[in-house]
């Protein structure tokens, strides 16, 4: 029996430009995530600043890496 290939989220994602990365701004107080596509961290922060959120110290920034780790032993 042939195993059905599982589609991963990144397989369905569409990038107009491979240089774009997804930056995740996480509000640590409310556990709220905001996703921003940008070419670099400065562009992502500029876009974030345009939102004019109060209490900048409540936000952490994470980024999608171009090299993602492979799946665990249960993913084939």
C-alpha positions as CSV (number, residue, x, y, z in Angstrom):
1,X,0.0,0.0,0.0
2,X,1.5,3.3,-1.0
3,X,1.7,5.9,1.7
4,X,-0.2,9.2,0.9
5,X,2.2,12.2,0.9
6,X,1.2,14.7,3.5
7,X,1.2,18.3,2.3
8,X,3.1,20.7,4.5
9,X,2.1,24.4,5.1
10,X,5.3,25.6,3.4
11,X,4.5,23.5,0.3
12,X,1.3,25.5,-0.2
13,X,2.8,28.9,0.7
14,X,3.3,31.3,-2.2
15,X,6.3,33.7,-2.2
16,X,6.5,36.4,-4.9
17,X,10.1,36.8,-4.0
18,X,12.3,34.2,-2.3
19,X,14.0,37.1,-0.4
20,X,10.8,37.8,1.6
21,X,10.6,36.3,5.1
22,X,7.7,36.1,7.5
23,X,8.3,38.0,10.7
24,X,6.0,37.2,13.6
25,X,5.4,39.8,16.2
26,X,4.1,38.2,19.4
27,X,2.4,40.2,22.1
28,X,3.6,38.4,25.3
29,X,0.8,39.9,27.4
30,X,-2.1,38.8,25.3
31,X,-0.5,36.0,23.4
32,X,-1.5,37.6,20.1
33,X,0.6,37.1,16.9
34,X,0.8,39.4,14.0
35,X,2.6,38.2,10.8
36,X,4.4,40.6,8.5
37,X,6.1,39.7,5.2
38,X,9.2,41.7,4.7
39,X,12.6,41.6,2.9
40,X,14.5,42.3,6.1
41,X,14.1,43.0,9.8
42,X,14.2,46.8,9.3
43,X,11.3,46.7,6.8
44,X,9.3,44.4,9.2
45,X,9.9,46.8,12.1
46,X,8.9,49.8,10.0
47,X,5.6,48.1,9.0
48,X,5.0,47.2,12.6
49,X,5.6,50.8,13.7
50,X,3.0,52.0,11.2
51,X,0.4,50.0,13.2
52,X,1.1,52.3,16.2
53,X,0.6,49.7,18.9
54,X,1.2,50.9,22.4
55,X,3.6,49.3,24.8
56,X,6.3,48.1,22.4
57,X,8.0,46.3,25.3
58,X,5.2,43.7,25.2
59,X,6.2,42.5,21.8
60,X,8.8,39.9,20.8
61,X,9.9,39.4,17.2
62,X,10.5,36.0,15.5
63,X,11.5,35.2,11.9
64,X,11.0,32.4,9.4
65,X,14.4,30.9,8.5
66,X,15.3,30.0,4.9
67,X,16.4,26.6,6.1
68,X,13.7,24.9,8.1
69,X,14.4,21.8,10.3
70,X,13.3,18.5,9.0
71,X,10.3,16.7,10.5
72,X,10.5,14.3,13.4
73,X,10.6,10.5,13.2
74,X,6.8,10.3,12.9
75,X,6.8,12.4,9.7
76,X,7.6,10.6,6.4
